[in-house]
């Protein structure tokens, strides 16, 4: 949908329609969020979701190349590693962040999230470790496991108020999978609420308007949509050290024969977490409210276009947006795309935090370690200086950084969709297990937290 606060633009929302879902196309950054995020979930009435309770599930899934400690595991199926290859600019960025007054941090998932450093990534020996390469690989040969590919879920099957199965379309035939015990819906923040609504579970007025027969009035389905909006600052580089000049053929050959080089990089190698003047104070101190991802290349429009020249990019996103959107049905056709309405920047404070992110981005790029590589600012352009000018740039250029959550939120209030056991309110035999159950967006990338949710479920 066109976004009113983003100059009327429709946004590009890629999704992982393959084994492993979006863990097979993401930037592989292993980030859990801030410990206070989970304590906040528990304070909303979700017992067992505080940080102390979920930490063990993070550790259980993880096989960290650095070994086990109080925060990390070394025996799980999900491999988490240090990058095999990093660019000189990524290290210069970390040094520049310290020169700009921020701390260094070599473990964003340890005792403290704040600071700048290299990301650990979901890789094993330089190869992507998606949920398909980790969990699915272990399960696929079990006798009680069946994989149906090229299948489109159409709706849930009920006997009275109990979910008993799922109808799906495969090779032109409608088929039914029947559950002996429970149905677990893991369609993600877009498809899970869509499938519930197609099955008659949602706000009754909206369901009737879409031509769907109401089974259960559950107004929170599809509501509470939250996402990280991201704005980039790009500088031209005075040296050919960026990835813009890399030969795709040579990168491929080096990776094929050595398993290393640029081909093993997640490209978003370095980053950090900082607290702006708007950050909240919690029991553990100030929560970072801005995340940065640094890329040693010019990156615009999700990489779908390649700007000419050599350069580097830093992304900045507001970690705890106050804006709320929705997923809605276009009609009752299960093959029709859902309507995605994030309502970015509908809460004024979100723009203020993003402006702070741009200010910090420029401060880091101006610090000595990065300034020596800088030829000039490409975007937004040094001529844009005032709050009004930079606000306009954000409205024209900001994009998702791929973290939609919250549309089947967990809780006990009237707008909640699932309880703390992830059971859908008002029906039996049905749970939702994916990023849609997050009541609030965590402060960081959402892949690791979604895996934790599944591990706990």
KABEL-V121931 format. One record per residue. N is the residue number from 1. PSI is psi in whole degrees, -180 to 180 (NA if undefined). D_LAST is the distance of its C-alpha to the last C-alpha in Angstrom with 1 decimal. Layout:
n=N psi=PSI d_last=D_LAST
n=N psi=PSI d_last=D_LAST
//
This chain:
n=1 psi=150 d_last=32.8
n=2 psi=135 d_last=35.6
n=3 psi=117 d_last=34.7
n=4 psi=-39 d_last=37.4
n=5 psi=1 d_last=37.0
n=6 psi=48 d_last=36.9
n=7 psi=30 d_last=40.4
n=8 psi=18 d_last=39.3
n=9 psi=148 d_last=37.5
n=10 psi=136 d_last=34.8
n=11 psi=152 d_last=32.1
n=12 psi=117 d_last=30.7
n=13 psi=85 d_last=27.0
n=14 psi=149 d_last=26.1
n=15 psi=155 d_last=22.9
n=16 psi=88 d_last=21.7
n=17 psi=67 d_last=22.6
n=18 psi=172 d_last=22.2
n=19 psi=134 d_last=19.9
n=20 psi=-7 d_last=17.5
n=21 psi=-143 d_last=18.0
n=22 psi=-12 d_last=19.3
n=23 psi=-12 d_last=18.4
n=24 psi=-4 d_last=21.4
n=25 psi=1 d_last=23.8
n=26 psi=-178 d_last=22.9
n=27 psi=5 d_last=25.0
n=28 psi=9 d_last=22.6
n=29 psi=124 d_last=22.8
n=30 psi=101 d_last=20.1
n=31 psi=133 d_last=19.7
n=32 psi=-19 d_last=17.0
n=33 psi=-176 d_last=18.9
n=34 psi=144 d_last=20.6
n=35 psi=-31 d_last=19.4
n=36 psi=-22 d_last=20.8
n=37 psi=-44 d_last=18.5
n=38 psi=-35 d_last=15.5
n=39 psi=-34 d_last=18.0
n=40 psi=-42 d_last=19.1
n=41 psi=-45 d_last=15.7
n=42 psi=-37 d_last=15.8
n=43 psi=-18 d_last=19.4
n=44 psi=7 d_last=18.7
n=45 psi=16 d_last=17.2
n=46 psi=82 d_last=13.5
n=47 psi=137 d_last=13.5
n=48 psi=3 d_last=11.4
n=49 psi=12 d_last=11.3
n=50 psi=165 d_last=14.7
n=51 psi=-43 d_last=15.6
n=52 psi=-32 d_last=16.3
n=53 psi=-33 d_last=12.8
n=54 psi=-18 d_last=11.0
n=55 psi=-41 d_last=13.9
n=56 psi=-31 d_last=12.9
n=57 psi=-35 d_last=9.8
n=58 psi=-47 d_last=12.4
n=59 psi=-36 d_last=14.8
n=60 psi=-38 d_last=12.8
n=61 psi=-25 d_last=12.5
n=62 psi=141 d_last=16.1
n=63 psi=90 d_last=19.5
n=64 psi=133 d_last=21.9
n=65 psi=-18 d_last=25.5
n=66 psi=-8 d_last=26.8
n=67 psi=179 d_last=25.1
n=68 psi=147 d_last=22.9
n=69 psi=-163 d_last=23.6
n=70 psi=-23 d_last=22.2
n=71 psi=-14 d_last=20.2
n=72 psi=151 d_last=19.6
n=73 psi=164 d_last=18.5
n=74 psi=17 d_last=20.7
n=75 psi=5 d_last=19.0
n=76 psi=174 d_last=15.9
n=77 psi=-19 d_last=16.3
n=78 psi=108 d_last=16.5
n=79 psi=131 d_last=20.2
n=80 psi=126 d_last=21.3
n=81 psi=160 d_last=25.1
n=82 psi=150 d_last=28.2
n=83 psi=140 d_last=30.0
n=84 psi=-29 d_last=32.8
n=85 psi=133 d_last=35.1
n=86 psi=151 d_last=35.7
n=87 psi=149 d_last=38.6
n=88 psi=-31 d_last=41.3
n=89 psi=-32 d_last=40.6
n=90 psi=-40 d_last=37.0
n=91 psi=-36 d_last=38.5
n=92 psi=-37 d_last=41.2
n=93 psi=-43 d_last=38.7
n=94 psi=-43 d_last=37.0
n=95 psi=-42 d_last=40.5
n=96 psi=-36 d_last=41.6
n=97 psi=-39 d_last=38.6
n=98 psi=-39 d_last=39.9
n=99 psi=-26 d_last=43.4
n=100 psi=1 d_last=42.2
n=101 psi=9 d_last=41.0
n=102 psi=156 d_last=37.3
n=103 psi=162 d_last=35.9
n=104 psi=151 d_last=34.7
n=105 psi=120 d_last=31.1
n=106 psi=6 d_last=30.0
n=107 psi=96 d_last=26.3
n=108 psi=-12 d_last=24.7
n=109 psi=17 d_last=21.4
n=110 psi=-136 d_last=23.4
n=111 psi=-30 d_last=25.2
n=112 psi=137 d_last=26.5
n=113 psi=-30 d_last=25.6
n=114 psi=148 d_last=29.1
n=115 psi=-177 d_last=31.7
n=116 psi=144 d_last=32.4
n=117 psi=-169 d_last=31.8
n=118 psi=142 d_last=30.6
n=119 psi=143 d_last=27.0
n=120 psi=153 d_last=25.0
n=121 psi=156 d_last=23.6
n=122 psi=82 d_last=21.1
n=123 psi=154 d_last=23.9
n=124 psi=113 d_last=25.0
n=125 psi=42 d_last=28.8
n=126 psi=2 d_last=29.4
n=127 psi=145 d_last=27.3
n=128 psi=132 d_last=24.3
n=129 psi=83 d_last=21.0
n=130 psi=176 d_last=18.8
n=131 psi=-23 d_last=15.4
n=132 psi=-39 d_last=17.8
n=133 psi=-17 d_last=19.9
n=134 psi=-77 d_last=17.1
n=135 psi=-48 d_last=14.0
n=136 psi=-38 d_last=15.8
n=137 psi=-34 d_last=19.0
n=138 psi=-27 d_last=17.5
n=139 psi=-21 d_last=16.1
n=140 psi=-18 d_last=18.9
n=141 psi=8 d_last=21.4
n=142 psi=148 d_last=19.3
n=143 psi=-25 d_last=21.1
n=144 psi=20 d_last=18.1
n=145 psi=129 d_last=17.4
n=146 psi=131 d_last=19.6
n=147 psi=126 d_last=19.9
n=148 psi=109 d_last=21.9
n=149 psi=165 d_last=23.4
n=150 psi=41 d_last=25.8
n=151 psi=141 d_last=24.0
n=152 psi=118 d_last=23.7
n=153 psi=135 d_last=21.4
n=154 psi=-35 d_last=23.8
n=155 psi=166 d_last=22.0
n=156 psi=149 d_last=20.0
n=157 psi=134 d_last=21.8
n=158 psi=148 d_last=22.0
n=159 psi=103 d_last=23.9
n=160 psi=-124 d_last=24.8
n=161 psi=12 d_last=21.9
n=162 psi=130 d_last=19.3
n=163 psi=129 d_last=17.8
n=164 psi=-7 d_last=18.9
n=165 psi=-172 d_last=18.8
n=166 psi=134 d_last=19.5
n=167 psi=141 d_last=23.0
n=168 psi=157 d_last=23.7
n=169 psi=127 d_last=26.9
n=170 psi=124 d_last=27.8
n=171 psi=40 d_last=31.3
n=172 psi=0 d_last=32.8
n=173 psi=136 d_last=31.4
n=174 psi=124 d_last=29.0
n=175 psi=166 d_last=26.6
n=176 psi=131 d_last=23.9
n=177 psi=126 d_last=20.7
n=178 psi=136 d_last=20.1
n=179 psi=131 d_last=17.0
n=180 psi=-30 d_last=17.7
n=181 psi=-65 d_last=14.6
n=182 psi=157 d_last=12.4
n=183 psi=130 d_last=12.6
n=184 psi=118 d_last=9.8
n=185 psi=120 d_last=11.6
n=186 psi=52 d_last=11.3
n=187 psi=-9 d_last=14.9
n=188 psi=178 d_last=14.8
n=189 psi=-16 d_last=16.7
n=190 psi=-53 d_last=19.7
n=191 psi=-29 d_last=18.9
n=192 psi=-51 d_last=16.0
n=193 psi=-34 d_last=18.4
n=194 psi=-45 d_last=21.2
n=195 psi=-38 d_last=19.8
n=196 psi=-45 d_last=19.1
n=197 psi=-41 d_last=22.6
n=198 psi=-26 d_last=24.2
n=199 psi=5 d_last=22.8
n=200 psi=13 d_last=24.5
n=201 psi=112 d_last=21.7
n=202 psi=-165 d_last=23.0
n=203 psi=121 d_last=26.1
n=204 psi=-37 d_last=28.7
n=205 psi=-44 d_last=31.6
n=206 psi=-38 d_last=29.9
n=207 psi=-46 d_last=28.8
n=208 psi=-38 d_last=32.4
n=209 psi=-30 d_last=33.8
n=210 psi=-3 d_last=31.9
n=211 psi=24 d_last=33.1
n=212 psi=134 d_last=29.9
n=213 psi=131 d_last=30.1
n=214 psi=126 d_last=28.0
n=215 psi=-41 d_last=25.6
n=216 psi=125 d_last=23.9
n=217 psi=104 d_last=25.1
n=218 psi=87 d_last=22.1
n=219 psi=-23 d_last=23.9
n=220 psi=-12 d_last=21.1
n=221 psi=123 d_last=19.9
n=222 psi=-12 d_last=21.1
n=223 psi=178 d_last=22.3
n=224 psi=21 d_last=21.5
n=225 psi=128 d_last=21.7
n=226 psi=147 d_last=22.1
n=227 psi=156 d_last=23.1
n=228 psi=115 d_last=24.9
n=229 psi=142 d_last=28.5
n=230 psi=138 d_last=30.5
n=231 psi=140 d_last=34.2
n=232 psi=144 d_last=36.1
n=233 psi=126 d_last=39.2
n=234 psi=135 d_last=41.1
n=235 psi=143 d_last=44.2
n=236 psi=144 d_last=46.6
n=237 psi=144 d_last=47.0
n=238 psi=9 d_last=50.5
n=239 psi=152 d_last=49.4
n=240 psi=47 d_last=48.1
n=241 psi=-4 d_last=45.1
n=242 psi=170 d_last=42.5
n=243 psi=-6 d_last=40.5
n=244 psi=-30 d_last=42.5
n=245 psi=2 d_last=45.2
n=246 psi=140 d_last=43.1
n=247 psi=122 d_last=44.1
n=248 psi=-40 d_last=41.3
n=249 psi=-47 d_last=43.1
n=250 psi=-38 d_last=43.6
n=251 psi=-44 d_last=40.0
n=252 psi=-41 d_last=38.9
n=253 psi=-44 d_last=41.4
n=254 psi=-42 d_last=40.5
n=255 psi=-40 d_last=36.8
n=256 psi=-42 d_last=37.7
n=257 psi=-23 d_last=39.9
n=258 psi=-17 d_last=38.4
n=259 psi=15 d_last=34.7
n=260 psi=-156 d_last=35.6
n=261 psi=-168 d_last=37.5
n=262 psi=-31 d_last=36.6
n=263 psi=-20 d_last=34.6
n=264 psi=-4 d_last=32.0
n=265 psi=147 d_last=31.8
n=266 psi=1 d_last=29.1
n=267 psi=-47 d_last=32.1
n=268 psi=72 d_last=30.4
n=269 psi=-37 d_last=31.1
n=270 psi=162 d_last=31.6
n=271 psi=-162 d_last=30.6
n=272 psi=176 d_last=30.0
n=273 psi=132 d_last=29.0
n=274 psi=153 d_last=31.6
n=275 psi=124 d_last=32.2
n=276 psi=-179 d_last=34.7
n=277 psi=-14 d_last=36.9
n=278 psi=1 d_last=34.4
n=279 psi=147 d_last=31.5
n=280 psi=150 d_last=30.1
n=281 psi=130 d_last=30.6
n=282 psi=-174 d_last=27.9
n=283 psi=-30 d_last=28.0
n=284 psi=11 d_last=27.6
n=285 psi=-163 d_last=30.3
n=286 psi=130 d_last=30.5
n=287 psi=129 d_last=27.4
n=288 psi=136 d_last=28.2
n=289 psi=7 d_last=28.3
n=290 psi=136 d_last=29.5
n=291 psi=145 d_last=28.1
n=292 psi=139 d_last=30.5
n=293 psi=125 d_last=30.3
n=294 psi=136 d_last=33.6
n=295 psi=122 d_last=34.8
n=296 psi=53 d_last=38.1
n=297 psi=164 d_last=39.2
n=298 psi=121 d_last=40.1
n=299 psi=119 d_last=37.1
n=300 psi=146 d_last=37.6
n=301 psi=50 d_last=35.9
n=302 psi=19 d_last=32.8
n=303 psi=6 d_last=35.2
n=304 psi=-22 d_last=36.5
n=305 psi=148 d_last=39.9
n=306 psi=107 d_last=41.5
n=307 psi=148 d_last=43.9
n=308 psi=147 d_last=47.1
n=309 psi=-174 d_last=47.7
n=310 psi=140 d_last=45.9
n=311 psi=-170 d_last=43.6
n=312 psi=159 d_last=40.4
n=313 psi=142 d_last=37.7
n=314 psi=130 d_last=35.5
n=315 psi=144 d_last=32.7
n=316 psi=131 d_last=32.0
n=317 psi=148 d_last=29.3
n=318 psi=119 d_last=28.7
n=319 psi=-30 d_last=25.3
n=320 psi=71 d_last=24.8
n=321 psi=144 d_last=26.5
n=322 psi=-16 d_last=27.6
n=323 psi=144 d_last=28.2
n=324 psi=139 d_last=26.0
n=325 psi=-156 d_last=26.2
n=326 psi=157 d_last=24.8
n=327 psi=130 d_last=23.9
n=328 psi=164 d_last=26.2
n=329 psi=138 d_last=27.6
n=330 psi=-37 d_last=30.9
n=331 psi=-166 d_last=31.6
n=332 psi=2 d_last=30.2
n=333 psi=117 d_last=30.4
n=334 psi=-15 d_last=26.9
n=335 psi=-6 d_last=28.6
n=336 psi=146 d_last=29.7
n=337 psi=144 d_last=28.1
n=338 psi=156 d_last=26.3
n=339 psi=125 d_last=28.2
n=340 psi=115 d_last=26.8
n=341 psi=85 d_last=28.4
n=342 psi=-23 d_last=27.1
n=343 psi=45 d_last=30.2
n=344 psi=141 d_last=30.5
n=345 psi=17 d_last=32.9
n=346 psi=-21 d_last=33.2
n=347 psi=120 d_last=32.7
n=348 psi=-31 d_last=35.8
n=349 psi=-26 d_last=34.2
n=350 psi=-40 d_last=32.1
n=351 psi=-38 d_last=35.4
n=352 psi=-43 d_last=36.7
n=353 psi=-38 d_last=33.9
n=354 psi=-36 d_last=34.3
n=355 psi=-39 d_last=38.0
n=356 psi=-39 d_last=37.3
n=357 psi=-40 d_last=35.2
n=358 psi=-38 d_last=38.3
n=359 psi=-46 d_last=40.6
n=360 psi=-40 d_last=38.7
n=361 psi=-46 d_last=38.4
n=362 psi=-38 d_last=42.2
n=363 psi=-42 d_last=42.8
n=364 psi=-43 d_last=40.9
n=365 psi=-25 d_last=42.8
n=366 psi=-15 d_last=46.0
n=367 psi=158 d_last=45.6
n=368 psi=-46 d_last=47.8
n=369 psi=-30 d_last=45.4
n=370 psi=-32 d_last=44.5
n=371 psi=-31 d_last=47.8
n=372 psi=-16 d_last=49.6
n=373 psi=-6 d_last=47.7
n=374 psi=131 d_last=48.1
n=375 psi=-53 d_last=50.7
n=376 psi=165 d_last=49.8
n=377 psi=130 d_last=46.9
n=378 psi=-55 d_last=46.1
n=379 psi=138 d_last=43.6
n=380 psi=-11 d_last=43.9
n=381 psi=132 d_last=47.4
n=382 psi=-22 d_last=49.3
n=383 psi=-17 d_last=51.3
n=384 psi=113 d_last=48.3
n=385 psi=-36 d_last=48.3
n=386 psi=161 d_last=48.2
n=387 psi=-40 d_last=45.1
n=388 psi=-42 d_last=46.1
n=389 psi=-43 d_last=46.5
n=390 psi=-33 d_last=43.2
n=391 psi=-41 d_last=41.4
n=392 psi=-40 d_last=43.0
n=393 psi=-45 d_last=41.8
n=394 psi=-45 d_last=38.2
n=395 psi=-31 d_last=38.5
n=396 psi=-24 d_last=40.1
n=397 psi=-16 d_last=37.9
n=398 psi=145 d_last=34.4
n=399 psi=164 d_last=31.5
n=400 psi=150 d_last=27.7
n=401 psi=26 d_last=26.1
n=402 psi=43 d_last=23.2
n=403 psi=48 d_last=20.5
n=404 psi=136 d_last=20.0
n=405 psi=175 d_last=17.1
n=406 psi=0 d_last=16.7
n=407 psi=-5 d_last=17.8
n=408 psi=58 d_last=15.1
n=409 psi=148 d_last=14.8
n=410 psi=136 d_last=12.8
n=411 psi=-175 d_last=15.3
n=412 psi=-2 d_last=17.7
n=413 psi=177 d_last=20.8
n=414 psi=-22 d_last=22.6
n=415 psi=-1 d_last=21.4
n=416 psi=150 d_last=17.6
n=417 psi=-38 d_last=15.8
n=418 psi=159 d_last=12.5
n=419 psi=-173 d_last=12.0
n=420 psi=-13 d_last=10.0
n=421 psi=8 d_last=7.5
n=422 psi=19 d_last=7.6
n=423 psi=134 d_last=10.2
n=424 psi=128 d_last=13.3
n=425 psi=134 d_last=16.2
n=426 psi=-6 d_last=19.1
n=427 psi=167 d_last=17.8
n=428 psi=156 d_last=16.1
n=429 psi=24 d_last=13.9
n=430 psi=125 d_last=12.4
n=431 psi=156 d_last=9.2
n=432 psi=129 d_last=9.3
n=433 psi=90 d_last=7.0
n=434 psi=-172 d_last=9.7
n=435 psi=-16 d_last=12.4
n=436 psi=-20 d_last=13.7
n=437 psi=-11 d_last=11.5
n=438 psi=121 d_last=13.2
n=439 psi=-34 d_last=15.9
n=440 psi=150 d_last=18.2
n=441 psi=132 d_last=18.7
n=442 psi=163 d_last=18.2
n=443 psi=73 d_last=21.4
n=444 psi=-169 d_last=21.2
n=445 psi=150 d_last=19.9
n=446 psi=-3 d_last=16.5
n=447 psi=-53 d_last=15.5
n=448 psi=-44 d_last=14.2
n=449 psi=-35 d_last=12.3
n=450 psi=-38 d_last=10.6
n=451 psi=-40 d_last=9.8
n=452 psi=-44 d_last=8.5
n=453 psi=-44 d_last=6.1
n=454 psi=-39 d_last=5.0
n=455 psi=-44 d_last=5.5
n=456 psi=-39 d_last=3.8
n=457 psi=NA d_last=0.0
//
